[in-house]
Amino acid sequence: MDKMAEEIKEIFISKYGNDPGLYFSPGRINLIGEHIDYNDGFVMPCAIDKGIFFAIAENGSDRIRFFSKDYNEEYETQLTDIHAAGSWKNYVLGVVDEFQKAGEEIKGFDCAFSGNLPVGAGLSSSAALEGGLAFGLNEIFDLGLSRKELAFLCQKAEHGFPGVKCGIMDQYANMLGQENKAILLDCRDIDHTYIPLETEGYSLVLINSCVHHSLASSAYNTRRNESEGGLKVLQRSGRYNSYRDVKDPADLREFEKEMGKVVFKRATFIVGEIQRTIKAASYLKERRLEAFGKLMFGSHDGLSSLYEVSCEELDFLVNLARINPDIAGSRMMGGGFGGCTINLVKSSALDDFVEASIDAYKKKFDIEAKAYRVSTGNGTSRIG
């Protein structure tokens, strides 16, 4: 058993005096297809080998008790008094709230958790927090929800108390990820195909900028509203129902005036990113990693100049990768304005790349970046 899992089990027993079920809930990376899940496009996430460990057990009362080891905080409330309480509590309470709204019988339980996902790095610690609790409660109380149903429930939970109008990608990858595979997720039909991820001499490494600009949370919802505004213009034309119906960004030119400059830029990125993701799936199937990497760079360029969710620090890290012949591709990952870049690096050059990136970043911004080598993993599961 993982050392962290053993530790959280011991903490749970010492606090609550009961023998819990143990669960692991992974974070996720997204290879390509950023900000597209709420635009009916295609995304390509993977569950990873880093995440959050949970210890959960029924307690025979009408109360729920949580302990976050990482925040060293406890929270307790009655099941009849579930409401937003701020911070990490909103994510776990939101899950309980959604189960109750769905008419599922949740009884009193205790929960302790701890993880190795850096918060704010774009690895979806929020979906891991929601998913681990939802999966555990579904099993403990024999609720019978499928993994896909749990993903939707967790998405609603994030829309609720935290107030983040996220798409389905993070929760879907958390529940349905498979080791050594990427998920090509159709965000309109909510269906997926598994794509073999055979990196053959390359490794995936994240460089965490260790910045999280204050624009991040508000800008996410703003971009979503701008995207919806552009779509309404397309739909009024009578020729398009969705961004995915536009096969070439150049076809948007006739709508530029009606959309306005900003919304037109957002729409141009969305159409281009959908097409890049479709190509990316083909390249991975054909094991054309260098061609895939070029699409990663293209994705970042669009996120920076058209969708405008990058920042100086992320652009700097990607540009370092761009001039390095050992890097097939690099892009910012996640909501933006900070967090990580994801890099496809020749395994033989991995250590040198990490060292050079951290050193150059330190000299430029006087910030100590962090590197995480990641591997694909399975979706949320019981481990003990």
N, C-alpha and C positions, 0 to 999 in steps of 0.2 A: 504494500500500500504506500502511496505517496506520503512523504514526511508531513506535508502541509495538511493532508487529509487526516493523518493520525493526530496531529496537533489540534485540529478543530474538533475532532471527536472527543479528545480528552477535555477540552475546554467545555464542550457541551455537557458532558457527564458531570463535571465538577460544578457547573452552574445549575443544572436542571435535574440531575440525579436519575437520568433515564438513558436507555441505550438507543441511539438514533440510527436512522437510515442515512447513508452517506452518498452524496451526489457530486458529480463534476459537471460544471456548465462552462463551455468554452467561449472565449472571445472569437472574433473573426477578423480576417483581412478581406479586402475586396480588391481583386486583381485589376479590374477595370469596370467602368460603368458607374461613375460617381454621380450622386444627385439625380439618378435616373429612376430609382425605384418608385418615387411618387409621380413620375411622368410616363407611366405605362410602358417603360422600355425594358431592356434586358440588363441584368447585372451579373457579376461573376464572383461571388464570395466563396470563401472556404472557412470552415471551422478550423481553429488552431489548437496547438498543444498547451496554450496558456489560458487560464480562466479563473473561476471561483469555485471553491469547495464549500459544500453545505452539509450541515448535520441537522436533521429535522425529525421530530417525533411528536405524536399526539400527546396532549397533557391531561386530558380528562376534565378540562374546565371550559369556561366560556371566554377565556382570555388567550391572547397571542403574545408571545414574548420573543424579541429579537436581540441578538448580540452581534455587533460588527467588530470583529477583532481588529481590522485595519484602522477603523476610526476609534476603537476602544469606547464604543457607545452602546447603551442598551435602550430599548424602547418596549413599552408594554401598553396594551389597550384591550378593551372589550371588543368582542366580535360585533356587537351592536353599535359600536362607536368608531367606525372606520372613517378616517378623514385625512386630508393632506397634513403632513407634519414637517415638511422640509427635508432637504438633503437626501441621503440615501433612503430614508424612510419612505419617501414618496413612491419609490420604485417597488418596494416590497408590499407596501400597503395598497398600492394601485392594483397589484396582482390579486390580492384578497378581495378588493372591491369589485373587480371584474368577475371573479368567480361568483360572488354573491349576486351581482346583477344578472348573471346567466342562470341563476336559480340553482347553482350547485351548493351542496351542503358542506360547508367548511366548519369543522369543529376546532376547539382550542388546540393550539400546537406551540411548540418551542422551536426556535431556529437560531443556529449560530453559523457564521460564514466568514471566510477569508480567502483572498485571492492573490494572484501574481500578475494581474493585468494593471498596467499603469493607467490611472484615470486621466481622461483628457487627451489620450494619445491616438484616438481614432480606432481603437480596437473593440469598441462596443462593450465596454464594461457594464453599461446600463442593460443591454439585452441579456448579458450573462447573468446579471443579478435577477432580472425578471424570470428568465428561463429556468434557472436552477430551482427557484422557489416553486414556480408553476408545475414543473415536472414532478418535484417531490410531493407536493400536495395532491396532484392528480393520482399518484401511485398510493400514497398513504391512505387517502380517503376513497380509493377505488372509484374515481369519477368517470373513467373510461374515455377521456378525450384523446384524440389522435395527436400526433406530433404537429401536424399542420394546424389543427384547431388550437393547440396550445400556442403556436406562433402568433396566430391572429389575436388570441386573448392577451398575450404579452404586448403586442402592438397597441391594442386599446389601452392597456395599462399605462403605457408611456404617453399616449395622447391625453390621459386623464390627469392624475395629480401632478406629474412633472410638467405637463403642458407642452411637450415636444411632438409636433405633428409629423413624426417620422413615417417613412414608407415601411414596407414589410421585410426588406432585405436582412436587417440585422437579426431579427427574431427568427426568420426562416433558416438562416445559416446556423444559428445557435441550436435549433431543433433537428435539422435535417442534414447537417454536414456529414461527410464521409472522408476517412483518411485517404490521402493520395488522390483526391478528386476535387475539382472545382464544380460549383453549381452554376449552370447557366439558367438563371431564374427569369421566367417571363412574368413581369410584374403586372401585366394586364390580365392574363388568364390565370395567374398564380399557379403555374405549372413549371416543372423543371426537368432538366437533363443533366446527368452527371458527365463531366468531361475529365478524362484521365489527365492528371497533372504529373507529367514525367519530365523533370527539369534537367536530367542528364548532364551533369557537370556544372550546373548552375545552382545557386542557393538563393533563398528569399531572406532578405534582412531588412529590418525596419530601423530607420534613424529617427529617434524622437527629438524633435526640436526643443522640447521642454518649454515651449511657450504656449499659451492659451489666451488669445486676445479676447477682450470683452465683447467684441462684435459677434462672436460665434453663435450664441443662443438666439439672439434676436434676428441675425442675418439668415439663419436657416428658415425661419417662418417667412421672412421677407422674400427669399428666393422662391419659396413654394408659391407665394401669392403672385409673384411676377410670372412664374411659369404658367400658372392657371390663366393669367391675363392673356398671354400669348396664344395659348390653346384656344381660348374663346374667339380670338380673331380668326384663326385657321378654321374653326368650326363654322363661323358665319359665312365663310366662302362656299360652303356646301360641298367641298371636295375632300376635306380631311376630318376624320373623327378623332384622330390621335396624332401625337408627334411621330409615332412610328410609321404612319402612313406617308410621311415626307421622306423620300429616299435620298435626297441630296440637299445639303444646306443651301445651295444656290437657289433652290426653288422657293426659298423664303423671301427673296429679294422684293417680290411684288407686294409683300405685306409690311415692309420696313416702316413706311410712313405711318400706317395705321397702328402698328405696334408701338412706335416710338423707339428711340435709340437704345434705351436700356433693355426693354423687354425683347427687342429684336436680337440683341447680343445673347440674352439668356436662351432664346429659342434656337439660335444658331448653334450654340453649344450642345443643347439637348439632342438635336437631330444628328449632329456629328458624333456625339458620344454613343448614341444608340447604334449607329452604323459601325463605329469602331469595335463595339462589344461583339457584334455579330461576326465581324472579321476575326476578332481575337479567338473566338471559339473554334473557328476553322483552323487557325494557325496552331493552336494547341493540339488539336486532333492530328494535325500533320507534323507535329513536333518541330515547328518552325519558330524556335524561341527568339531568334534575333528579330524576325518580323513582328512577333508579338511584342517585343520590347519597344520597338519604334511606335507602336500604338500606345504604349504606356506614356512615352514622352508626349505624344500628341494629346493624350488625355489631360496631362498636366498643363500643357500650353492653353488648352481651352478653359480649364478650371481657373487659370490665372488671369487670362486676358478677356474672356467672354463671360464666364459665370462669376468671376471676381470674388472667389472664396479662398484664394491663397493668401500669402503674406510674404514679406521680404525674406524671412528666415527659411520658409519652405522653398521659395524660388532659388535661394542661394544653394540649398542642399541638392536640389534637382540639377541645377546648372553644374555643380561639381561632378555629379554622376555623368552628365551629358558629355563632358570632355574626356571621360575615362574610357579607354577602349575595352576594358574588362567588364563594363556595365552594359547589359543588353537594353535595360529600360528602367525608368524611375518616374515616380509621380507622387504627388500628395495623396493622402488617403484619409477618408472620413469627411466630416462636415466642413472642415477648413479652418482658417485663421489660427493655425497652430496644429499640434499633434505630430504625426509621423509622415515620413516619406516611405514608400515601399520600393525596394530595389531588387532587380534580378541581376545577380552578380556571379561571375565565374567563381566557382568554389575555391579554386587555387589562388584567387586574388582577394578573397573575402576579408581576411585579417588586415591586409594593407589598405583596402578601401575603407574599412571602418575606422582605422587609426587616422588616415588622412582626412576623412570627413570630419571627425570629431576635433582634430587639431585645427583645421581651417575654420570651422564654425566657431571654435573658442576664440580664435584670433579676431574674427570679424565681429562677433556679438558679445564676447565675454560671457558666454553661456556654455555650460557643459552638456553637450548632447549625449544621448544614451543610445546604444544599439541593442537590438533584439533579433537574434536569429529565430525564425519561426518555422514550424513544420505543420502540415495539415493534420487534422484530427477528426474525431467523430463528434456528433451532436451530443447534447446533454444526456447523461446516462447515470444509472445507479452504479456505484463502485464499491459498496459495502453495506 
